[in-house]
Amino acid sequence: MHTPTTQARPSVYYSYQVHQPWLASQHPPQPRQRVVIVGSGPAGMVTALELARHGVPSVIVTAELQVSQGSRAIVFTRRSMEILQQVGVADRMTAHGLPWRFGNSFYRGQCVFRLEAPHDPDDRFFPMLNIQQQYMEEYLLDACDAHPLIEVRWGNKLTRVEQREGHVLAEIDTPEGPYTLETDWLVAADGGRSGIRAALNLQMEGASYEGFFVIADIKIDLPLPTERRAYFDPDWNRGNTILMHREPHGIWRVDYQLPPGESPEEALRPESLKARIDAQLAMIGFGGTPWEMDWSSVYSARTLTLPDYVHGNILFTGDAAHLLPIFGVRGANTAFQDAQSLGWQLAYVIRGWAGTSLLHNHSEERVGAAREIIEEAGKSTRFMAPPAGGFALLRDAVLSLSLTQDFVRPLYHWRTSRPHAYVHSRLNSPGDDDALFTAGPSHGAPPQNIRLAPNDYLLDHLGGGFELLYFTHAQAMPDDLMAIVQATRQTGVALRVIAIGADHPVRGADLHWADADGHLRERYGVAANGAAYLLRPDQHVCARWLTLDATRLQAALRAALPQ
Ligand SMILES: Cc1cc2nc3c(=O)[nH]c(=O)nc-3n(C[C@H](O)[C@H](O)[C@H](O)COP(=O)(O)OP(=O)(O)OC[C@H]3O[C@@H](n4cnc5c(N)ncnc54)[C@H](O)[C@@H]3O)c2cc1C
């Protein structure tokens, strides 16, 4: 019998709500579900919200009765905010989070590198926003609870899973004992220690790095701006690295690397934590400032991914699919992109708008993203926590040279999580004009946001389904294009037409934007009427044309909706 704790988790700033367990005895017999999602972390909840946006119901089963223990992921990127905007929680994140865009690297008391993350006037969101994972999960949970197509079952732990012909049987344990759930599709969003991954005996590819980091959240009043602070090789922790981030509610995150040979248990002893945090505060000039511990944990850096996220009717997403180092804020930010991708592609297969090859496309796209992240995060990890030998030698040389030499300083660049462009996606249209454009988002990339008016941005309007951005001054959309649009809509697929360039309604278009100053055209590399972009439901570009005709639109839609 599964007995999740009913004690609210401790925290000095967050009040955990303990939810009631879902019990089968209080409900009618269970029908076969369309989608069961295992896990209510960011990957599980965003998958459910994305499925629901495309009309597909899901049941989330989750082992605990509360949201995440401790702050865990605290830094969210602009692309994550754009994804969260789609599922309706970006406003709450913005209202409560701390935006920032500068990162500092210190060595021997000197700031040797200061990075400014670009912030374009066309962007709605800051490059980074700090807020604790519990809040993010609470906002997602409220959105799930408010959606009639999503059911969340607290205190329901998956204990056994079995693939059958075309469906999956899951045994779910609860505080009153187990029950069986049958489902067409099962999404494994059960986190880094995925029991489903273990049950299927799936091997991950990649590397694990030596050494441990402590993460500690402390409540302290520090008069420092919201910027990332990295301290290399400080006197109190020679050879190692310390990171500091401001979080909302007077909390600071202090991450530090442990000396070789020290065990996580030793490192988490209260005396050990206190001595090191005091030493760090003293080094930055705040020795003696009172502070209180909220939460601490230990992690090690791993760069691992499953080579395929689709296994029959079981689909892996988030940390269950890959384990990424948190340098460069990879964990939750990657989980959002995974879930957004899985949500629409699974929905389109379930709704019958595409064949199951769309799921293999999803897997190829996201495994490609994980491999790219692993490549980049590996570089950061080798700089932050270098293995012995050449890597340590190189890092030490960069540190000492950086005190006097500008040319080595860019090596401190921390390579923050960024959206993956699906350059090699099967959904990109081979016969379009992608290669002929000189500006604008290309094949597989998410669109560059554009400020249309004060507090009105391009991405505010995109993402319900496919979108055709058509550049025209004419009174009406061409008939032959509209015939293709109508035929696509008749299959049930959402395809909106947005006319750009006319200051009057354009017959056939769902929306029109005048783009009076030509700014959108310029950023999208459009010089003449008749150009167009086709965007997928996750907003990524799958085709663009300098001159669109009906044949090429038809071909692009066929490529994007493989049968
Ligand atoms: C200690 C720690 C510190 C971290 N710090 C950072 C950080 O500083 N920055 C950063 O970017 N990322 C950090 N991460 C990573 C980040 O939290 C994850 O990448 C992110 O939460 C991944 O989301 P997910 O939904 O894939 O998995 P998770 O958030 O882990 O969610 C998994 C869900 O599955 C549920 N579950 C597990 N097994 C079962 C089962 N058998 N049945 C039912 N439910 C089950 C869990 O209860 C949970 O709800 C940290 C992670 C940990 C563990």
The ligand as an SDF file (V2000), in Angstrom:
LIG
                    3D

 53 58  0  0  0  0  0  0  0  0999 V2000
   17.6060   18.2850   -5.8330 C   0  0  0  0  0  0  0  0  0  0  0  0
   17.3830   18.8840   -7.2000 C   0  0  0  0  0  0  0  0  0  0  0  0
   17.8360   20.1610   -7.4620 C   0  0  0  0  0  0  0  0  0  0  0  0
   17.6540   20.7230   -8.7210 C   0  0  0  0  0  0  0  0  0  0  0  0
   18.0990   21.9740   -8.9480 N   0  0  0  0  0  0  0  0  0  0  0  0
   17.9090   22.5230  -10.1690 C   0  0  0  0  0  0  0  0  0  0  0  0
   18.3450   23.8370  -10.4530 C   0  0  0  0  0  0  0  0  0  0  0  0
   18.9110   24.5120   -9.6170 O   0  0  0  0  0  0  0  0  0  0  0  0
   18.1180   24.3310  -11.7110 N   0  0  0  0  0  0  0  0  0  0  0  0
   17.4870   23.5820  -12.6930 C   0  0  0  0  0  0  0  0  0  0  0  0
   17.2760   24.0610  -13.8220 O   0  0  0  0  0  0  0  0  0  0  0  0
   17.0470   22.3670  -12.4260 N   0  0  0  0  0  0  0  0  0  0  0  0
   17.2510   21.8100  -11.2120 C   0  0  0  0  0  0  0  0  0  0  0  0
   16.8340   20.5750  -10.9620 N   0  0  0  0  0  0  0  0  0  0  0  0
   16.2210   19.8470  -12.0740 C   0  0  0  0  0  0  0  0  0  0  0  0
   14.7370   20.1810  -12.2510 C   0  0  0  0  0  0  0  0  0  0  0  0
   14.0920   20.2090  -11.0090 O   0  0  0  0  0  0  0  0  0  0  0  0
   14.1780   19.1160  -13.1630 C   0  0  0  0  0  0  0  0  0  0  0  0
   14.9120   19.1360  -14.3820 O   0  0  0  0  0  0  0  0  0  0  0  0
   12.7200   19.2830  -13.4950 C   0  0  0  0  0  0  0  0  0  0  0  0
   11.9230   19.2570  -12.3450 O   0  0  0  0  0  0  0  0  0  0  0  0
   12.3260   18.1580  -14.4500 C   0  0  0  0  0  0  0  0  0  0  0  0
   10.9700   18.0580  -14.5150 O   0  0  0  0  0  0  0  0  0  0  0  0
   10.2340   16.6630  -14.7370 P   0  0  0  0  0  0  0  0  0  0  0  0
    8.8030   17.0050  -14.7700 O   0  0  0  0  0  0  0  0  0  0  0  0
   10.8640   15.9480  -15.8570 O   0  0  0  0  0  0  0  0  0  0  0  0
   10.5930   15.7820  -13.4490 O   0  0  0  0  0  0  0  0  0  0  0  0
   10.2670   16.0340  -11.9160 P   0  0  0  0  0  0  0  0  0  0  0  0
   10.0970   17.4810  -11.6380 O   0  0  0  0  0  0  0  0  0  0  0  0
   11.3020   15.3050  -11.1600 O   0  0  0  0  0  0  0  0  0  0  0  0
    8.8510   15.3650  -11.7070 O   0  0  0  0  0  0  0  0  0  0  0  0
    8.6950   13.9800  -11.6160 C   0  0  0  0  0  0  0  0  0  0  0  0
    7.3000   13.6940  -11.0810 C   0  0  0  0  0  0  0  0  0  0  0  0
    7.0510   12.3010  -11.1450 O   0  0  0  0  0  0  0  0  0  0  0  0
    6.4840   11.8670   -9.9240 C   0  0  0  0  0  0  0  0  0  0  0  0
    6.7620   10.4370   -9.8330 N   0  0  0  0  0  0  0  0  0  0  0  0
    7.9550    9.8090   -9.7800 C   0  0  0  0  0  0  0  0  0  0  0  0
    7.7830    8.4740   -9.7650 N   0  0  0  0  0  0  0  0  0  0  0  0
    6.4420    8.2560   -9.8210 C   0  0  0  0  0  0  0  0  0  0  0  0
    5.6390    7.0780   -9.8360 C   0  0  0  0  0  0  0  0  0  0  0  0
    6.1750    5.8650   -9.8090 N   0  0  0  0  0  0  0  0  0  0  0  0
    4.3030    7.2060   -9.8830 N   0  0  0  0  0  0  0  0  0  0  0  0
    3.7200    8.4440   -9.9250 C   0  0  0  0  0  0  0  0  0  0  0  0
    4.4520    9.5900   -9.8980 N   0  0  0  0  0  0  0  0  0  0  0  0
    5.7870    9.4900   -9.8520 C   0  0  0  0  0  0  0  0  0  0  0  0
    7.1620   12.7620   -8.8910 C   0  0  0  0  0  0  0  0  0  0  0  0
    6.4550   12.7620   -7.6730 O   0  0  0  0  0  0  0  0  0  0  0  0
    7.0930   14.0910   -9.6220 C   0  0  0  0  0  0  0  0  0  0  0  0
    5.8040   14.6530   -9.5190 O   0  0  0  0  0  0  0  0  0  0  0  0
   17.0060   19.9860   -9.7180 C   0  0  0  0  0  0  0  0  0  0  0  0
   16.5340   18.7160   -9.4400 C   0  0  0  0  0  0  0  0  0  0  0  0
   16.7220   18.1560   -8.2030 C   0  0  0  0  0  0  0  0  0  0  0  0
   16.2190   16.7640   -7.9350 C   0  0  0  0  0  0  0  0  0  0  0  0
  1  2  1  0
  2  3  1  0
  2 52  2  0
  3  4  2  0
  4  5  1  0
  4 50  1  0
  5  6  2  0
  6  7  1  0
  6 13  1  0
  7  8  2  0
  7  9  1  0
  9 10  1  0
 10 11  2  0
 10 12  1  0
 12 13  2  0
 13 14  1  0
 14 15  1  0
 14 50  1  0
 15 16  1  0
 16 17  1  0
 16 18  1  0
 18 19  1  0
 18 20  1  0
 20 21  1  0
 20 22  1  0
 22 23  1  0
 23 24  1  0
 24 25  2  0
 24 26  1  0
 24 27  1  0
 27 28  1  0
 28 29  2  0
 28 30  1  0
 28 31  1  0
 31 32  1  0
 32 33  1  0
 33 34  1  0
 33 48  1  0
 34 35  1  0
 35 36  1  0
 35 46  1  0
 36 37  1  0
 36 45  1  0
 37 38  2  0
 38 39  1  0
 39 40  1  0
 39 45  2  0
 40 41  1  0
 40 42  2  0
 42 43  1  0
 43 44  2  0
 44 45  1  0
 46 47  1  0
 46 48  1  0
 48 49  1  0
 50 51  2  0
 51 52  1  0
 52 53  1  0
M  END
$$$$
